[in-house]
Amino acid sequence: MPVPVPRQREIPATESGQPLLHTAVPPLTEAAAEAIAQPAPHTTSLTLLVIADDPTGDLTVPEILDADGHRIRLRTARNLTEAARLLTPDVHCILLDLSLPDTGPRTPSPPPPSASASATTTATAVDRLAALRQVLRIAPHHAVLVLTPEADAERAAEAVRVGAQDFLFRDELDGRLLSRAIRYAVERKRADIAQYKLAESKLRAQENARLERGLLPNPLLEGSDLRFAARYRPGRSRALLGGDFYDTVRTPDGTVHAMIGDVCGHGPDEAALGVELRIAWRALTLAGLCGDDLLATLQEVLEVERPCEEIFATLCTVDISPDGRRAGLCLAGHPAPLISRPGRPARLLPYENSGPALGLLPKARWPRRQVELGGTWSLMLYTDGLIEGRIGEGKERLGQDGMVEMINRHLDRGLSGEGLLEAAVTEARRLNGGELTDDVAVVLLSRAES
């Protein structure tokens, strides 16, 4: 609601000592608009910038005081070009006289035959508020009050709908209530900006969640008796994905294929390359490739898609037989998976004779090792972000041995599935004394023999 103001009283001159005399408004240059800074926080006395066109010199602004009784500083501008020069970061509020000459078209374009009378009225109002629109464009973070004759209340209300915080009647200026209107306008603008940022943050979080769901894989395990769980935590602040990637699919012959990989580096290029390698792995696996042939083709993909020749990727692939009792294991410079069975402590799978990381050596080979799993088991694939976190304040790393001990402690507590992975990542962060700097991806495949 507009602030009610009584009649104007006698007032001293403004800081410049000049009456508010103004000329027509020339267009504002982009350079001037870009120079406008955000208003300073309200920690000292307020500053008001008055923009008014008053050729007769009868418009004056009363002395105004803030809540603490300090005089609110005044600046005056005859047009928007002057306003752009005076709109420095210490300005908190703008008082715009709507009698400024319009900067937009003087005559609105005729509406189409189907347009209503209200549409014509709106078009005219837009032209009459062109100066306000330009002020809002060059000062989007400042509170804006508009000044208008009492007879033009409709235009004043439209100004508030366009974006002004409030309106005042020109012939009813009063120092005390004008000061109050300025303070309310400044606080209202800050509240609006805070609300906008909150809504924007929520929207960004929703969009990020949708994007993350689209980038992370949807396991294809229909028809399999294996249980799947995964945890992913990018190392970069506010990142959706890092260079780690994983996937799991079941091919028509009943074989379950799983993989996990890590592109060296932590930037967006590495994250994008990780997504490309994951998609390529799924397509090649569904096309029937496995083991050395699959990794050799993935290396070709990496060599074509990587942003520079220094980029490489580690990879671990596992193909589990249809009966779930055996698996083939290929390691390309990647840590070996961990297997746990009932009644026995978890241990690492054999990792001798593993091949090099993808992208390091041309025409490299990656031997496939056969592994006996048994009837009931859990197989955990992970990236080195889980094992390279520090322990306490020293330089010692958790390492694979420390990770195995950690997993065994959680298994002794009866944890499994997602609970086991969440506990492992949480403890790794705690031991590190805070967030892990590297990306972390963990995949758990489990089978219970009936």
N, C-alpha and C positions, 0 to 999 in steps of 0.2 A: 504494500500500500504506500502511496506517496506520503511524505512527511508534511503535515499541515504547518503553514508558516503565516505569522501575522504580518502586518504592514512594515514596510522598510523604515529604518531609522537612519539618522545621520552617521556617516562613516568616514574614517580617514582615508587618505590615498593609499594605493597598493605599494608594494616594495619598490616598484620601478618609478613611482611618483608620477606615472602617466595615466591619463584617462583611458578607458577601454575603447579606443578608436580603431576600427578595422576596415580592411578593404576586401575586395572579392578574393575568393579562394582559388589559387592556381593548383594544378594537379601536384600531388606529392611524388617525388622521385623514389625509385626503388632503393637507391643508396640511403636516402634519409629514412625510409621505413625500416630497412635492415639494421640501422644504427640504434633503433629503439631498444632499450633494455627492460628487463622486468623490474617492477617496483621493489624498493627495498623493504625488508621486514619492518613492522611498526615497532621500532625500539626507541625512536626519538620523536620529536614533534612532527606533525604531518605537514606535507606540502601539497598545495592545490594548484593545478594549472587551469587557468580560465581562458577559454577560447570563445571570443565573442566579436561580432561585427556591430559596431554602434557609431555610425557616422555623426550622430548628433551629440555624442558625448554624455548622454544622460544616464547611461548604465554604469552603476558603481557597485562594488562588492563590499559588504560590511566587514569590519574587523571580526575575525572568528577565532575562538579559543578551543583547544582540545580539552579532553576530560580532566587533565591535570592543571588547567588554567593557563597553559602556554599558548602563545599566539601561533596560529597555523600560518605557515609561510605561503605567500601568494606569488604566482607567476602569471603573467598575462601574455597572450598571443593574439595577434590580429587576424591570423589565418592559419591554415593547417601546415603550411610550410614553416612558419615561425614555431608552431607547436612542436613539430618534429625536432627542431633544434633544442627546444626547452624541455623535451620529454626525456630527462635523464633518470637514472635509477632511483634517485631520492624523491621522485614524484610519486605520490600515493593515489591521488584522485584527480579526475578531470571534470571540470564544469563546462559544458558545451552549450552555447546559445544557439538554439535551433533557428534563429533568424539569420544565421550565416547563409550567404548565397549558395544555392544548390550546386554541387559539383557534378551531378548527373544530368541527364537530358531534361530540358525544361518542359517538354511536352511528351507525355507518354504515348507509346505506339498504340494505335487503335486496336481494340480487342477483336478477335474473330467474331463472326456473326453469332456463334453459339455461346459466346461468353456472357455471363450475367453482369448486372449492374454492380454487384459486389466486387467482381474481378476488376472492373474498371476503377473502382475506388481504391482497391489494394495497389494497383499499378501506380496510381497518382501518389499514394502514401509512400511508396518506395522511393519515388523521385524526391519527395519533400524531405526524406530522411537520408539523403545521399551523404551529407556531411557527417552524420552520426555513423553511418556504415563505414566511412573511411577512417574515422577515429577508432572504431572498434577493430578495424583491420591493422592499423599501425600500433595500437596499444591493446593487444588482446588480454594482457594480464593486469590491466589497471581498472579500478572502479571508475565508472562514468555516470555523472549526473547530467541531466539535460535541463535547460532553462527555456521557458516558453511563456507567452502571454496566457492569462487565465482563460481567455476566450478560445484558446486553441487546445483545450484539454484532451480532445480526441487524438490529436497528433502526439501529445505528450504520452498518452497511454500506449499508442502504437510504438513509440520510442522504447518503452520498457519491454514490450513484446519483442522488439528487434534485438535488444541486448543491454540497454542501459539499466543500471541498478535502481534508479528512481528519477522522478521529475520534480521540478520546483517551478512555481509561477514567478515570472520575471518581476512583476510589480509588487511582490510580497516578500522580498528578501529580508531576512532577519539574521543577525550574527549568531545568536545562540542556537536557533533551530537549524540554521545552515551548517554549523559545526556538528550538530548532532546527525544531520543527514549525511555529512561526509564520513563520519565515523561508522555509521551503519552501513553505508555503501561499501567502504573498504572491507569491513568484516564480512559483509554478504558476498563480496567478490571472492574473498579468500575461501569462504565456505563453499562457494560454487566450484572453484578450482579444485579444492580438496575432494569434493564429491565427484567431479569429473575424473580426477586421477584415480580415485577408488574404483569407479565404474570401468575405466580403461584397464586398470590392473586386473579386475575380475574377468573382463572380456579377453585380455591377453592370456590369462591363465587357462580359460576355457579353450581358446584357439590352440594354445600350446599342448594341452591335453589331447585334443583331437589330432593334432599333427604328430604327436608322439605315438599315439595309437596307430596312425597310418604308417609311420616309419619303422616301428618295432614289428617283428614278425608275428603272424598268427599261426601257431603250430598246426601242422596237418597230420593228425594222429588218429583219424577216424578208423575204427576197426582194430586198433591196437589196445593191448591190455596194459601198456606202460602209462605211468603217471608222470606228468610234466610240471615243473615249477621253474621260475626264473626270476632274477632280480637284476636291475640295471640302474647304475648311478653314474651319470657323466661327471667328469672331473672339472670341466669349465663351469664357472659361475653362470647361472641362468641358461645353460645350454640344454637343448632337448636331447641331443645325442652327442657322444664322443666318437672316437675312432674304433671302439669295440663293437662287435656285431655277433649275432648268433642266429640259429634257425634249427628247426626240426621238421622233417617230413616223413611220411610213410609211403613207399612206392607200391605199385599194384601187386608185387610178389610178396608183400608182407614185411619186407625189410624196413626197419626204422633207421633213418639217417639223421645224425645230429652233428652240428659243428659249432665252433666258437672261434673267433678271430680277433685280432688287434692290429689296427693300422698305426704305425709309429707316428707320434705327434698328437696334438690335442685341438687343432683348429677346425674350422668349418669344412675346409677342403678334405681333411682326413675323415671327418664324419661322413661327408658325401661319398667318399671312396668306399668307406665301410658298408654303406647302404648298397652301393653298386655291386660290391663283391658278394654280399649276402643274396641279392636278387639273382646274380649270375650263378651262384652255388645252387640255389633252389632249382633254377631252370635246367642246369646241367645234370643235377641229380635226378630230376623227374624224367630227363631224356635218357637216363640209363648209365651215365658216367659214374665212376667210383674210383677211389684210391688214387694211384699215381696219375692216371689219365685225367681225372677231375682236377687235381692240383696243378698239373702242367697247363691245363686250359685256363684255370683261374690266374695263373701267373701271367699268361698272355693278356688277359683282361686288365690286370693291374698295370702292366707295362704300358698299355695304351691309355689308360684312364688317369694314371697318377700325375699330379701337377709338376713333379720333378723327379729325376732319376734316383735321388737319395731316399725316396719313400719306399718302404717295404711293409710287409704284413706277415704276422705269425698266424698259424692256423692249426686247429686240431679237428679232425673228422673221425667220427665213429659210425660204423654201420652195424646194426644189431640184427642178428638172424631172426627169421619169422617166429622161431620157437622161443626167442628171448634168452637163450642160454650161452650164446657165443657172440663175439663182436670182432670186427676188424678195426684196427686203430692206425691212423696216419698222423704224424706230427711234423709240422713245418716250422721248426724253431719255437714251438709253443710248449708251455708247461704241460706235463702229463696229467690226465684226469685222475680223480680219486675215487676208489670203489670201497663200499662198505657192505658187509654181509652180516646176517644175524649171528651173534655169539663171537664175532671176531672184530678186532679193531680195524678201523678204516686204514687204507694204505694207498700209495700211488701205484698206478699201473706201470708196467715196465716201459722205459722210454729210451732204451739203447737204440742206436742206429736210426735216430730220427733224421729227417732231411732238413735243409736250410729254410729260412724264412722265404716267403714268396718275394720275388723281385731282387734277390741278392745275386744269385748265380744263374746264368743262362743254361738251359738244358739240364737243370738239376733233376734228381730223382727222389722220390719219397716212398720208401718201402712201407708196405702194409703188414702189420703184425696181428696175428690171430690171438685173441684173448678169451679165456674161459670165464664166464660170468657166474654160472650156477643158476639155481632156481629162483632164489629171492635175493635181491641186491638193490643198491642205489649207486648211481654213477654221477659224479659231479664234475662238470666242465667249468672252467673259470679262466679269467684273464689275469695278467700279472699285477693289475691294480689291487687285487685282494691280498697279495703276498708281499708287495713292495712297500707297504706302509711301515712307518717306524714304530718301534716299541719304546714308549716313554719318551724322555727328552734326549736320549742318546742317538747315535747314528745306526744302531742295530735294526735290521729289518725283520719283519715277521717271518718271511721265507716259507718254503714249502713244508719244512719240518714243523715249524710253528703253526702253520695252518692245519696240518694233520692232527696235531695235538688239540688245537682249538675245536675242530670238528668232532673229534672223539669225545671231548668233554660235553658237547651239546648232544651227541648221540646218547651218552650215558644218562642225560637228563630226560631222554625219551622224545627229543625233538625229531621231526622229519618234515619233508616237503617244504612248503613255503616258510614255515616256522623256523626250520633249520637254516635256510638261506638268510632270512632276515636277522637271525641271531648272529650268524657268521659275519655279515657285513657290519652290523652294529658294533660287535666286539672289535673288529678290525679298525673301525673309526675311533673307538674308545682308546685302544692301544696306541693309535697314532696321535692322540691328543687333539683330535678335531677332524674336519673333513679330509678325506683322502684326495691327494692332488691328481692322481691318475684315474682314468675311467675304470669302472668295475662292472663286469658282467659275469653272472653265475647262472648255470643251467643244471638242473637236477632231473635225471630220469630214474624212475624207480619201478621195480617189478616185484610182485608178491606171488609166489607159486601157490596155486590152489590145491 
